[in-house]
Amino acid sequence: MNLRCLLRRISSHVAIFLLGALVLFLAIDLIAGRSLPPLEPWHELSLENEFRAGMDDGSFGWKPWLELEERLFDELERLKPELYQAAGFEESRFRPGGNRLAQRLERDWNRSFVLEAERPRAVALLIHGLSDSPYSLRSLALSLQRAGVTVYGLRLPGHGTLPGELDDVSWQDWLAAVQVATRHIEIAHGDLPFWIVGYSMGAALGVRHTLGTLLRGEGVTPEGLFLISPALGVNPLARLANLQRIFSRFPYFRRSRWLNILPEYDPFKYLSFTKNAGRQMSLLIGEIYEDLDRLKAQGREKELPPILGFQSVVDETVSTVDLVDRLYGVIDDPRSELVLFDINRISFYRAFTRFSPDAVIASLRALGHRNFQTTVITNVTPSSPRVGAFSWSATGESPEVHELKLSWPEEIYSLSHVALPFPPHDPVYGYTDRDRDGRPWVTLGNLAVRGERNVLQVPAGELLRLRANPFYSYLERRILSRMNPEGGEP
């Protein structure tokens, strides 16, 4: 047997093995889908008035955007009585007029919004995350407005309405929506400094938009980017998430389109999650990686505007390592900075953690020493709950330490992906808010659930996950001071 025949045989065996593995993966995925709870109307219904990338020929404006969104929510309101009845519980997000969490608020934060400053000195576009809504950045938006920044909060297509809308959306739809908003901002506020604040997938869209302006002239480049829990690294298997779509057309396998199906009680975030959403997120990140490689190959890294990122060292949703390697590995600007929130080093639960974040922090500091500033928010001493900001400049050997007058709450052992943009007093996700009588206000952030295992439909991990950031005030101050250099850093 000559070498060519041997290689051909090896190649055929490898191909058969890979095909078999793919078929097995698909079969397991389809069978796993059958174990999910039954689909409800909000998983199956499709709304007619959602924005799509094909609607924008380069001239779609903000006014038509708001008019289309108004028709979309009118359509949703007509469906709510049917959806609420199907939900069968009082606190459904589809309750007409909103459930008790939504009723605490002054407006429907599922929609796009504009907060005009009285004497604007800057303008900011706020972009929420995957399966979320503009509510995610509500607290920051209100603070920015008070500080003299006109704020645009963008609702991304497929969000704020029905979970099933994410089953038929693309990352191009999301990016086109960002371009509609930035184009309007350039026309209406061209004389003001322009900033982008993105949370999770919104951070990825902010990066993708900025790279598009540099590499392809696709709109206005922001003065700077603020990235909160940026989604710049997800499970690579997410790209394979839609393999089952051909089979899922059959009713028997319809549920295989979903990663999970949960009761929808959160007024501003979907709890059921379609696999297509994860796939589109993965495709978007792939586009960003290609653009970053292209920018680096052209030697244009210094053209990136300053980036201030905030990330928990432990993040179950996205990869902190990919954020450091792929984005901050390209950045070459001492004005850029990554703020990393460490775990609570004195927590009782520290002994039960699965891994140490020390290696991630060390690699970040080594990389940042050459290219950007690094700040770690951690305990000031090994025995104190008080935290400080340990900051290394791009050239500094030793950190500057600033105590923040903030402390770890005793019961919290780390932050989470979803906690960073919410203050502890948030009316939906916080854990410190109280009613007029001084009693704790029930929120999704302070639920104290006790009982037997495997009784609730909602996984225990969802109920235990931290929803608000005890160090939010630091995050907010850093963003406000960066937009207002005259005010100085906190």
Phi, psi and omega per residue, in radians:
M1 nan 2.133 -3.128
N2 -1.395 3.000 -3.050
L3 -1.109 -0.652 -3.115
R4 -1.101 -0.764 3.123
C5 -1.119 -0.693 3.131
L6 -1.097 -0.780 3.132
L7 -1.132 -0.655 3.121
R8 -1.120 -0.724 -3.137
R9 -1.159 -0.745 3.116
I10 -1.078 -0.740 -3.133
S11 -1.096 -0.720 -3.136
S12 -1.162 -0.664 3.117
H13 -1.171 -0.699 3.108
V14 -1.111 -0.739 3.138
A15 -1.100 -0.748 3.121
I16 -1.113 -0.716 3.129
F17 -1.100 -0.797 -3.125
L18 -1.133 -0.706 3.113
L19 -1.112 -0.747 3.110
G20 -1.087 -0.725 3.120
A21 -1.115 -0.671 3.128
L22 -1.148 -0.760 3.119
V23 -1.104 -0.725 3.123
L24 -1.116 -0.766 3.106
F25 -1.032 -0.765 -3.137
L26 -1.129 -0.746 -3.131
A27 -1.102 -0.778 3.129
I28 -1.096 -0.706 -3.137
D29 -1.104 -0.768 -3.141
L30 -1.137 -0.730 -3.141
I31 -1.178 -0.702 3.121
A32 -1.078 -0.633 3.112
G33 -1.061 -0.553 3.140
R34 -1.172 -0.347 -3.119
S35 -1.478 -0.129 3.141
L36 -1.298 2.775 3.064
P37 -1.069 2.822 -3.140
P38 -1.055 2.624 3.072
L39 -1.270 2.540 3.105
E40 -1.921 2.969 -3.113
P41 -0.959 -0.626 -3.110
W42 -1.251 -0.196 3.019
H43 -1.524 -0.384 -2.996
E44 -1.873 -0.543 -3.054
L45 -1.223 2.638 3.100
S46 -2.225 2.379 -3.132
L47 -1.653 2.491 -3.021
E48 -1.469 -0.444 -2.951
N49 -1.777 0.491 3.087
E50 -1.461 2.553 3.119
F51 -1.266 2.480 3.045
R52 -2.287 2.640 -3.089
A53 -0.977 -0.601 -3.118
G54 -1.139 -0.250 3.121
M55 -1.331 -0.339 -3.037
D56 -1.740 1.957 3.077
D57 -1.709 0.265 -3.092
G58 1.765 -0.027 -3.111
S59 -2.249 0.065 3.138
F60 -1.139 2.137 -3.006
G61 -1.747 3.066 -3.126
W62 -1.200 -0.651 3.116
K63 -1.109 -0.872 3.039
P64 -1.021 -0.592 3.092
W65 -1.042 -0.861 -3.125
L66 -1.158 -0.634 3.115
E67 -1.152 -0.725 3.094
L68 -1.131 -0.717 3.131
E69 -1.144 -0.628 3.088
E70 -1.085 -0.748 3.099
R71 -1.139 -0.634 3.123
L72 -1.079 -0.807 -3.102
F73 -1.323 -0.478 2.981
D74 -1.094 -0.730 3.096
E75 -1.070 -0.751 3.125
L76 -1.130 -0.729 -3.127
E77 -1.057 -0.632 3.126
R78 -1.163 -0.451 -3.127
L79 -1.541 -0.320 -2.975
K80 -1.037 -0.724 3.108
P81 -0.994 -0.730 3.104
E82 -1.149 -0.740 -3.121
L83 -1.178 -0.711 -3.137
Y84 -1.120 -0.708 3.104
Q85 -1.124 -0.705 3.133
A86 -1.182 -0.575 -3.123
A87 -1.122 -0.739 3.047
G88 1.342 0.232 3.047
F89 -2.510 2.611 -2.924
E90 -1.130 -0.609 -3.014
E91 -1.620 0.394 3.065
S92 -1.069 2.519 3.079
R93 -1.135 -0.272 -3.114
F94 -1.629 0.143 3.073
R95 -1.083 2.188 3.108
P96 -0.966 2.255 -3.073
G97 1.517 -0.114 3.103
G98 1.624 2.635 3.061
N99 -1.329 -3.128 -2.996
R100 -1.140 -0.444 3.074
L101 -1.229 -0.786 3.137
A102 -1.167 -0.563 -3.093
Q103 -1.224 -0.249 3.111
R104 -1.282 -0.241 -2.960
L105 -1.811 2.775 -3.004
E106 -1.455 -0.181 -3.118
R107 -2.738 2.987 3.071
D108 -1.484 1.805 -3.075
W109 -1.443 0.172 2.971
N110 -1.369 -0.247 -3.051
R111 -1.720 2.798 2.988
S112 -1.080 2.654 -3.124
F113 -2.572 2.811 2.998
V114 -2.272 2.218 3.052
L115 -1.982 1.841 -3.086
E116 -1.428 2.278 3.018
A117 -1.423 2.591 -3.119
E118 -1.105 -0.836 3.101
R119 -2.215 1.390 -2.998
P120 -1.126 2.356 3.045
R121 -2.014 -0.060 3.098
A122 -2.870 2.955 3.082
V123 -2.367 2.474 -3.097
A124 -2.300 2.444 3.006
L125 -1.830 2.165 -3.141
L126 -1.872 2.229 -3.057
I127 -2.160 2.140 -3.066
H128 -1.438 -3.103 -3.053
G129 -1.736 -3.111 -3.092
L130 -1.222 2.266 -3.111
S131 1.254 0.076 -3.140
D132 -1.681 -2.715 -3.141
S133 -2.698 3.013 3.102
P134 -1.006 -0.303 3.107
Y135 -1.016 -0.498 -3.067
S136 -0.938 -0.560 -3.091
L137 -1.990 0.402 -3.118
R138 -1.032 -0.882 -3.077
S139 -1.050 -0.757 3.120
L140 -1.157 -0.691 3.139
A141 -1.044 -0.782 -3.132
L142 -1.133 -0.682 3.120
S143 -1.191 -0.696 3.102
L144 -1.099 -0.746 3.121
Q145 -1.052 -0.778 3.122
R146 -1.096 -0.481 -3.116
A147 -1.535 0.078 3.081
G148 1.653 0.383 3.117
V149 -1.942 2.202 3.006
T150 -1.338 2.265 -2.971
V151 -2.048 2.279 2.977
Y152 -1.904 2.107 3.050
G153 -1.839 2.038 -3.017
L154 -1.727 2.253 2.976
R155 -1.561 2.113 -3.133
L156 -1.341 2.544 3.124
P157 -0.925 2.410 3.131
G158 1.569 -0.066 -3.043
H159 -1.950 2.721 3.050
G160 1.357 0.082 -3.068
T161 -2.181 -1.539 -3.122
L162 -2.178 2.398 3.112
P163 -0.974 -0.582 -3.124
G164 -1.127 -0.311 3.119
E165 -1.138 -0.414 3.112
L166 -1.391 -0.092 3.096
D167 -1.417 -0.224 -3.077
D168 -2.371 0.788 -3.139
V169 -2.216 2.773 3.119
S170 -2.251 2.788 3.113
W171 -1.129 -0.456 3.079
Q172 -1.123 -0.597 3.071
D173 -1.092 -0.764 -3.136
W174 -1.119 -0.791 -3.113
L175 -1.146 -0.683 3.109
A176 -1.080 -0.652 3.096
A177 -1.112 -0.738 3.093
V178 -1.060 -0.703 -3.124
Q179 -1.197 -0.606 3.043
V180 -1.042 -0.807 -3.106
A181 -1.176 -0.802 -3.097
T182 -1.188 -0.596 3.100
R183 -1.119 -0.739 3.106
H184 -1.139 -0.746 -3.135
I185 -1.065 -0.702 3.124
E186 -1.101 -0.678 -3.130
I187 -1.289 -0.795 -3.018
A188 -1.467 -0.443 -3.034
H189 -2.362 0.629 -3.046
G190 -1.083 -0.307 -3.126
D191 -1.579 -0.019 -3.088
L192 -1.899 2.577 3.000
P193 -1.039 2.442 -3.049
F194 -2.075 2.250 -3.121
W195 -2.187 2.682 3.037
I196 -2.084 2.295 3.023
V197 -2.042 2.135 -3.129
G198 -2.212 2.432 3.096
Y199 -1.977 2.203 3.082
S200 0.993 -2.046 3.125
M201 -1.106 -0.530 3.077
G202 -1.065 -0.582 3.058
A203 -1.145 -0.737 3.107
A204 -1.079 -0.726 3.113
L205 -1.139 -0.643 3.078
G206 -1.100 -0.717 3.095
V207 -1.153 -0.788 -3.130
R208 -1.089 -0.734 3.092
H209 -1.065 -0.798 -3.114
T210 -1.093 -0.758 3.096
L211 -1.099 -0.646 3.102
G212 -1.120 -0.619 3.112
T213 -1.204 -0.601 -3.111
L214 -1.370 -0.725 -3.021
L215 -1.593 -0.485 -3.035
R216 -2.291 0.091 3.122
G217 1.140 0.596 -3.052
E218 -1.578 1.129 3.049
G219 1.811 -2.885 -3.019
V220 -1.573 2.365 3.089
T221 -1.466 2.275 -3.138
P222 -1.231 2.781 3.039
E223 -1.090 -0.579 -3.133
G224 -2.986 2.919 -3.130
L225 -2.107 2.451 2.985
F226 -2.067 2.065 -3.034
L227 -2.012 2.091 -3.115
I228 -1.943 2.089 -3.052
S229 0.810 0.929 -3.015
P230 -1.092 2.310 3.133
A231 -1.559 1.476 3.139
L232 -2.100 0.320 3.047
G233 -2.882 2.035 3.100
V234 -2.272 3.027 3.134
N235 -1.004 2.146 -3.121
P236 -1.075 -0.375 3.099
L237 -1.171 -0.238 3.130
A238 -1.054 -0.475 3.125
R239 -1.159 -0.396 -3.131
L240 -1.597 0.115 -2.968
A241 -1.117 -0.415 -3.061
N242 -1.724 0.237 3.126
L243 -1.054 -0.524 -3.039
Q244 -1.488 0.025 -2.988
R245 -1.120 -0.590 3.122
I246 -1.082 -0.803 -3.120
F247 -1.281 -0.512 -3.083
S248 -1.258 -0.101 3.018
R249 -1.203 -0.412 3.078
F250 -1.410 2.347 -3.078
P251 -0.921 -0.586 -3.077
Y252 -1.101 -0.561 -3.099
F253 -1.893 0.257 -3.039
R254 -1.016 -0.639 -3.086
R255 -1.215 -0.244 -3.109
S256 -1.196 -0.166 3.051
R257 -1.287 -0.179 -3.007
W258 -1.959 2.430 3.047
L259 -1.390 -0.704 3.019
N260 -2.629 2.718 3.112
I261 -2.283 1.996 -3.049
L262 -2.299 2.802 3.052
P263 -1.055 2.472 -3.074
E264 -1.735 1.481 3.136
Y265 -1.865 -0.241 3.120
D266 -1.391 2.106 -3.064
P267 -1.251 -0.245 -3.021
F268 -2.265 0.220 3.130
K269 -2.673 2.363 3.045
Y270 -1.272 2.407 3.041
L271 -1.710 -0.525 2.978
S272 -1.364 2.466 -3.008
F273 -2.322 2.089 3.136
T274 -1.482 2.519 -3.095
K275 -1.137 -0.499 3.128
N276 -1.066 -0.615 3.133
A277 -1.071 -0.767 3.101
G278 -1.118 -0.666 3.134
R279 -1.141 -0.775 3.138
Q280 -1.115 -0.642 3.071
M281 -1.078 -0.764 -3.141
S282 -1.131 -0.715 3.113
L283 -1.119 -0.699 3.101
L284 -1.075 -0.784 3.131
I285 -1.099 -0.674 3.076
G286 -1.038 -0.715 3.083
E287 -1.089 -0.705 3.134
I288 -1.129 -0.759 3.119
Y289 -1.032 -0.768 3.136
E290 -1.094 -0.730 3.135
D291 -1.180 -0.673 3.096
L292 -1.117 -0.721 3.093
D293 -1.106 -0.697 3.139
R294 -1.152 -0.750 3.133
L295 -1.092 -0.724 -3.135
K296 -1.195 -0.695 3.136
A297 -1.102 -0.532 3.130
Q298 -1.520 -0.012 3.135
G299 1.171 0.582 -3.040
R300 -1.974 0.403 -3.092
E301 -0.999 -0.602 -3.079
K302 -1.227 -0.174 3.100
E303 -1.365 -0.269 3.080
L304 -1.079 2.364 3.057
P305 -1.195 2.842 3.127
P306 -1.006 2.418 -3.119
I307 -2.129 2.181 3.037
L308 -1.973 1.954 -3.083
G309 -1.939 2.599 3.096
F310 -2.219 2.205 -3.040
Q311 -2.566 2.403 2.992
S312 -1.373 2.427 3.141
V313 -1.142 -0.425 3.011
V314 -1.973 2.170 -3.068
D315 -2.582 1.958 -3.070
E316 -1.394 -0.258 -3.052
T317 -1.592 -0.787 -3.078
V318 -2.226 2.978 -3.071
S319 -1.674 2.009 3.045
T320 -1.136 -0.638 -3.134
V321 -1.093 -0.758 3.126
D322 -1.127 -0.653 3.086
L323 -1.032 -0.798 -3.123
V324 -1.171 -0.827 -3.046
D325 -1.262 -0.793 -2.962
R326 -1.500 -0.831 -3.135
L327 -1.513 -1.011 -3.087
Y328 -1.244 -0.272 3.021
G329 -1.257 -0.298 3.111
V330 -1.696 -0.557 -3.063
I331 -1.050 2.342 3.070
D332 -2.392 1.290 -3.036
D333 -2.732 1.964 -3.120
P334 -1.124 -0.221 3.088
R335 -1.388 -0.354 3.124
S336 -1.367 2.725 -3.057
E337 -2.695 2.551 2.983
L338 -2.090 2.142 3.083
V339 -1.763 2.130 -3.092
L340 -1.982 2.176 3.106
F341 -1.582 2.024 -3.113
D342 -1.322 3.017 3.003
I343 -1.369 2.882 3.059
N344 -1.302 1.902 -3.006
R345 -1.284 -0.238 3.134
I346 -1.980 0.195 -3.125
S347 -1.103 2.497 3.025
F348 -0.991 -0.535 -3.059
Y349 -1.459 -0.077 -3.113
R350 -0.969 -0.627 -3.104
A351 -1.165 -0.285 -3.072
F352 -1.827 0.079 3.131
T353 -1.259 2.630 -3.013
R354 -1.455 -0.380 -3.134
F355 -2.706 2.867 3.095
S356 -1.751 2.372 3.109
P357 -1.444 0.085 -3.027
D358 -1.045 -0.674 -3.113
A359 -1.153 -0.690 3.115
V360 -1.110 -0.784 -3.136
I361 -1.110 -0.722 -3.133
A362 -1.123 -0.757 -3.140
S363 -1.166 -0.631 3.102
L364 -1.118 -0.774 3.137
R365 -1.121 -0.668 3.136
A366 -1.136 -0.715 3.136
L367 -1.227 -0.785 -3.113
G368 -1.125 -0.490 3.139
H369 -1.010 -0.439 -3.098
R370 -1.712 -0.431 -2.876
N371 -2.277 -0.502 -2.996
F372 -2.761 2.993 3.107
Q373 -1.405 2.617 3.121
T374 -2.286 2.329 3.074
T375 -2.291 2.311 3.079
V376 -2.043 2.167 3.076
I377 -1.617 1.961 -3.048
T378 -2.630 3.022 3.127
N379 -1.017 2.394 -3.104
V380 -1.205 -0.540 3.049
T381 -2.420 2.815 -3.132
P382 -1.113 -0.168 -3.096
S383 -2.097 0.139 -3.046
S384 -2.030 2.440 3.036
P385 -1.363 -0.227 3.125
R386 -1.166 2.550 -3.104
V387 -2.050 2.730 3.073
G388 -2.373 2.874 3.070
A389 -1.742 1.964 3.100
F390 -1.702 1.877 -2.972
S391 -2.014 2.264 3.058
W392 -1.943 2.206 3.033
S393 -1.303 3.011 -3.122
A394 -1.113 -0.354 -3.114
T395 -2.114 -0.096 -3.041
G396 -1.370 2.549 3.111
E397 -1.578 -0.678 -3.090
S398 -1.959 2.557 -3.102
P399 -1.383 2.619 2.877
E400 -1.514 2.370 -3.075
V401 -2.017 2.190 3.090
H402 -2.163 2.033 3.068
E403 -1.278 2.417 -2.948
L404 -1.760 -0.021 -3.055
K405 1.018 0.574 3.078
L406 -2.240 2.660 -3.113
S407 -2.399 2.722 3.005
W408 -1.240 2.221 2.929
P409 -1.073 2.515 -3.001
E410 -1.004 -0.627 -3.015
E411 -1.536 -0.020 -3.073
I412 -1.831 2.193 -3.104
Y413 -1.794 -0.257 3.086
S414 -2.905 2.932 2.927
L415 -1.465 -3.118 3.103
S416 -2.443 2.931 3.119
H417 -0.962 -0.775 -3.004
V418 -1.468 -0.149 -3.029
A419 -1.440 -0.516 -2.866
L420 -0.984 -0.730 -3.033
P421 -1.499 0.107 -3.060
F422 -2.025 2.292 3.087
P423 -1.327 2.798 -3.140
P424 -1.032 -0.453 -3.120
H425 -1.631 0.223 -3.123
D426 -0.982 2.344 -3.064
P427 -1.237 -0.218 3.132
V428 -1.939 -0.746 -3.032
Y429 -1.999 -0.040 -3.078
G430 -1.336 3.089 -3.113
Y431 -2.320 0.123 -3.112
T432 -2.092 -0.168 -3.043
D433 -1.181 2.552 -3.137
R434 -2.332 2.708 3.126
D435 -1.433 -3.042 -3.065
R436 -1.124 -0.436 3.129
D437 -1.516 0.021 3.136
G438 1.487 0.052 3.126
R439 -1.453 2.577 3.108
P440 -0.987 2.329 3.100
W441 -1.440 2.201 -3.123
V442 -1.182 2.140 3.080
T443 -2.332 3.036 3.073
L444 -1.282 -0.157 -3.139
G445 -1.691 -0.179 -3.123
N446 -2.224 0.416 3.088
L447 -1.094 2.269 3.087
A448 -1.983 1.553 -3.010
V449 -1.736 2.250 3.097
R450 -2.351 2.554 3.110
G451 2.789 -2.905 -3.125
E452 -1.361 2.698 3.094
R453 -1.212 2.697 2.997
N454 1.042 0.521 3.063
V455 -1.763 -0.773 -3.101
L456 -1.382 2.585 3.046
Q457 -1.238 -0.507 -3.107
V458 -1.453 2.210 3.134
P459 -1.014 2.519 -3.135
A460 -1.022 -0.586 3.134
G461 -1.060 -0.606 3.104
E462 -1.164 -0.668 -3.109
L463 -1.308 -0.497 -3.120
L464 -1.511 -0.327 -3.028
R465 -1.130 2.342 3.123
L466 -1.168 2.283 -3.077
R467 -1.890 -0.168 -3.110
A468 -2.416 2.766 -2.961
N469 -1.834 1.973 3.115
P470 -1.102 -0.269 -3.140
F471 -1.949 0.408 -3.124
Y472 -1.012 -0.663 -3.098
S473 -1.037 -0.610 3.084
Y474 -1.153 -0.827 3.140
L475 -1.000 -0.811 -3.110
E476 -1.117 -0.772 3.141
R477 -1.060 -0.702 -3.137
R478 -1.113 -0.717 3.135
I479 -1.183 -0.805 -3.134
L480 -1.084 -0.734 -3.108
S481 -1.241 -0.540 3.093
R482 -1.200 -0.630 3.088
M483 -1.308 -0.332 -3.125
N484 -2.239 1.329 -3.066
P485 -0.972 -0.531 -3.123
E486 -1.112 -0.421 -3.112
G487 -1.387 -0.259 3.140
G488 1.359 2.881 3.100
E489 -1.378 2.686 3.128
P490 -1.173 nan nan
